[in-house]
Amino acid sequence: MLNPPEASPAGRAAVTAVVIVAALILQVSVANRLPLPGGVQPDLVLLAVVALALVAGSTTGMVAGFLAGLAADIIPPADHTIGRYALVYCLIGYLCGAASAEMDRQSAVPFLAVAAGALAGTVLYAGTGMMLGDPRAGWATVSSMVPLQVLYDVIASPFVVWAVLRATRRYERGERARGDRLAVPAARYRAMTGRSGNL
């Protein structure tokens, strides 16, 4: 994994929830309103799920993906079969989390992994639309929109990955700082107890 922070499950869940809610708000209020060529927008929620999965592993990626997808399914403008985003994000979160074991947080690999996850998620979403008979998921439409969708996701991915890594690092530093406040340095302990360094 990408050096996951050693934090309590409740704290990690809180950070994950904040990241997902922020991604949903930005998706609905900013990304969906961008007048980009092709009529498609970057999928910030998918990028956030992939980044969280790369940081925290497959279980967190799967759960975060399902919850984020379910929220994306019901938040307006929800004009598709409920459960499609939940299924796609859940699968992508699990796969990216499972593939994160050998990745280094300090390298460019996470950015490439997010781009690959965005491609897989876009193709999987289009595929489920075709299987469910969505009239907007015809081959001609999908073949013209998927490349643009992936391009926009790749362009947005560095910003999303940076934000997620920043959030998890800040939380990791906060946990370590709280832990360090309770620790007494060895030299100070010896001075307080009257013990010298020589035994």
C-alpha positions in Angstrom: 0.0 0.0 0.0 1.0 3.6 -0.3 2.4 4.0 3.2 -1.1 4.1 4.9 -1.3 6.2 8.0 -1.3 4.4 11.3 -4.6 5.8 12.5 -7.7 4.6 14.4 -10.5 3.1 12.2 -12.9 5.9 13.3 -10.4 8.6 12.3 -9.7 7.0 9.0 -13.4 6.6 8.3 -13.9 10.3 9.1 -11.1 11.3 6.7 -12.6 9.1 4.0 -16.1 10.5 4.5 -14.8 14.1 4.3 -12.9 13.3 1.0 -16.0 11.6 -0.5 -18.4 14.4 0.5 -16.0 17.1 -0.8 -15.7 15.2 -4.1 -19.4 14.9 -4.4 -20.0 18.6 -3.7 -17.3 19.6 -6.2 -18.7 17.3 -8.8 -22.2 18.6 -8.6 -21.4 22.3 -8.1 -18.3 22.7 -10.2 -17.4 19.9 -12.5 -20.9 19.2 -13.9 -21.2 22.9 -14.8 -18.0 23.1 -16.8 -18.7 23.9 -20.5 -16.1 21.4 -21.8 -16.0 20.2 -25.4 -17.9 17.0 -26.0 -20.5 17.6 -23.3 -18.6 15.4 -20.7 -17.0 16.4 -17.4 -14.2 14.9 -15.3 -15.5 12.4 -12.7 -14.0 13.7 -9.5 -15.8 11.2 -7.3 -14.3 8.3 -9.2 -10.8 9.9 -9.0 -11.3 10.4 -5.2 -12.3 6.7 -4.8 -9.3 5.5 -6.7 -6.9 7.7 -4.7 -8.4 6.6 -1.4 -8.1 3.0 -2.5 -4.5 3.5 -3.4 -3.8 5.0 0.0 -5.9 2.8 2.3 -6.2 -0.5 0.6 -8.9 -2.7 -1.0 -11.4 -2.8 1.9 -11.5 1.0 2.3 -11.6 1.4 -1.5 -14.5 -1.0 -1.9 -16.6 0.5 0.9 -15.8 4.1 -0.1 -16.5 3.2 -3.7 -19.9 1.7 -2.9 -21.0 4.6 -0.6 -19.7 7.3 -3.0 -21.3 5.5 -5.9 -24.6 5.1 -4.1 -24.6 8.8 -3.3 -23.7 9.7 -6.9 -26.6 7.5 -8.0 -29.2 9.5 -6.0 -27.8 13.0 -6.1 -29.4 15.1 -8.9 -29.0 15.0 -11.8 -29.6 11.2 -11.3 -30.8 10.2 -14.8 -29.7 6.5 -14.8 -30.4 3.2 -13.2 -29.7 3.4 -9.5 -26.8 1.2 -8.5 -24.6 1.6 -11.6 -22.2 4.0 -10.0 -22.2 2.0 -6.8 -21.3 -1.2 -8.7 -18.6 0.5 -10.8 -17.0 2.5 -8.0 -17.1 -0.5 -5.7 -15.3 -2.7 -8.2 -12.7 0.0 -9.1 -12.1 0.8 -5.5 -11.4 -2.9 -4.7 -9.2 -3.4 -7.7 -7.1 -0.3 -7.2 -6.7 -1.1 -3.5 -5.6 -4.6 -4.3 -3.1 -3.3 -6.8 -1.7 -0.7 -4.4 0.4 -3.1 -2.3 3.6 -2.5 -4.2 3.2 1.2 -5.0 5.3 4.0 -3.6 3.5 7.1 -2.4 6.5 9.3 -3.3 6.7 8.3 -7.0 4.5 9.1 -10.1 2.9 5.7 -9.9 -0.2 6.8 -8.0 -1.0 9.3 -10.8 -0.7 6.7 -13.5 -2.8 4.3 -11.4 -5.5 6.9 -11.0 -5.5 7.5 -14.7 -5.8 3.7 -15.3 -8.6 3.5 -12.7 -10.4 6.4 -14.4 -10.2 4.6 -17.8 -11.5 1.3 -16.3 -14.3 3.0 -14.4 -15.4 4.9 -17.5 -15.4 1.8 -19.7 -17.2 -0.3 -17.0 -19.9 2.4 -16.5 -20.5 2.5 -20.3 -20.5 -1.3 -20.5 -23.1 -1.6 -17.7 -25.2 1.0 -19.6 -25.1 -1.1 -22.7 -26.1 -4.2 -20.8 -29.0 -2.4 -19.2 -30.2 -1.0 -22.5 -29.5 2.7 -21.7 -30.2 4.5 -25.0 -27.4 6.9 -24.3 -24.9 4.1 -24.1 -24.9 3.1 -27.7 -21.6 2.2 -29.3 -21.3 5.4 -31.4 -21.9 7.6 -28.3 -19.6 5.6 -26.0 -16.8 5.5 -28.6 -16.9 9.2 -29.0 -17.3 10.2 -25.3 -15.1 7.7 -23.5 -11.8 9.1 -24.9 -12.8 12.7 -23.8 -14.0 11.4 -20.4 -10.7 9.7 -19.8 -8.7 12.7 -21.0 -10.5 15.0 -18.6 -10.1 12.5 -15.8 -6.3 12.3 -16.5 -6.0 16.1 -16.5 -7.9 16.3 -13.2 -6.2 13.3 -11.5 -3.0 15.1 -10.2 -5.1 17.6 -8.3 -7.4 15.0 -6.8 -4.5 12.7 -5.9 -2.6 15.6 -4.3 -5.6 16.6 -2.3 -6.3 13.1 -1.0 -2.6 12.5 -0.2 -2.5 15.8 1.6 -5.6 15.0 3.6 -4.2 11.6 4.7 -0.7 13.0 5.5 -2.2 15.8 7.6 -4.2 13.2 9.5 -1.2 11.0 9.9 0.8 14.0 11.3 -2.0 14.9 13.6 -2.1 11.3 15.0 1.6 11.2 15.5 1.6 14.7 17.1 -1.1 13.6 19.6 0.8 10.4 20.4 4.1 12.3 20.8 2.5 14.7 23.4 2.1 11.8 25.8 5.6 10.5 25.3 8.4 11.7 27.6 11.9 11.8 26.1 14.4 9.5 27.8 16.8 12.4 28.9 13.9 14.3 30.5 12.7 11.1 32.2 16.1 10.5 33.7 16.3 14.1 34.9 12.9 13.9 36.5 13.7 10.7 38.3 17.2 11.7 39.3 18.7 8.9 37.3 21.9 9.5 35.4 22.8 8.0 32.0 25.3 5.6 33.7 23.8 2.5 35.3 
